[in-house]
Amino acid sequence: MAELILASTSRYRIELMQRLGVPFRAVAHLVDERAAEPAGAGPDQIARTLARLKADSLAAAYPGACILGSDQLVDLDGRALGKPGSEPAARAQLATLAGRAHRLVTAVCLRRPDGGHDDALDVHEMRVRALSEDEIARYVARDQPLDCAGSYRIEAGGIALFASISGADFTAIVGLPLIAVAAMLRRAGFMVP
């Protein structure tokens, strides 16, 4: 059986992958995410492209491995929002999302040793409730969601920001749609319980 590489060092994705019980190694991908975004592409295509590029970025170093790449972003009216990176940017993102619906797009791509790919896209419809500036500031100070698309940690206090969430696989909100990943791994020959 091929080695499995997760092209990410995200603690969220690592914790999710551990739930599947398949041995894997987490390795940082080699993609400059924002520089690699395809010009003029919509959010779904951006996420798909970046997930594939992340998986492909480790192929030379791990030629006999199956490599799983993933990308997540917020689609707000056709505009892609990524990780804020700072508290002011996180507060601004949440102020923009407050009282509105958006799509949370999570793409995954499994690159097989033969160079073939298996990919999937998970989309959740997310509605943020109306938020005051004070609520936003308190939340950002508490959860520090600076490395999260949309500036919220749904698995922490971020759940309190929402009026509703609709989608097929809640693990995608955290960063990796495990239903799709488990199916990909089974198709690649891994024993997933």
C-alpha angles and dihedrals in degrees: 000000000000121000115257118228123190105209092216141073092201109136089216094056092043091053091048093049091050089062090067093061094226115133111244142157122230113221127173112251119234100229126118092217102203094041090051096052109121109246114246094008123134123241095267092053092044091054093046092048094048093047090053094044091051092052092045093047091073098042096098092051094045106030096163096045137096105235124202118205127182140182133186133192142157119251109208109179092326094314118115118229118191135180112326097218095199139049095247090050091047091051090048092050092050092047088053092048096044113117092004141098124239139170120248106209121198120181127189130188128187113202112203123211089253089061095253122132136217115193142175139185124213120194127190124190106224126189117194114206121233108286132195121224088249093053090049093049093048092048095049091047090050103044101024092212093183094131096045126096106242093019097264136110104210091188090059132033092322091087088075090063094068135088093187144352127197128184147110104256120028092197088071089068089062091049114277128056099224096190090060093039093051090051091049092049092049090051088052091053102260119142104241113177 
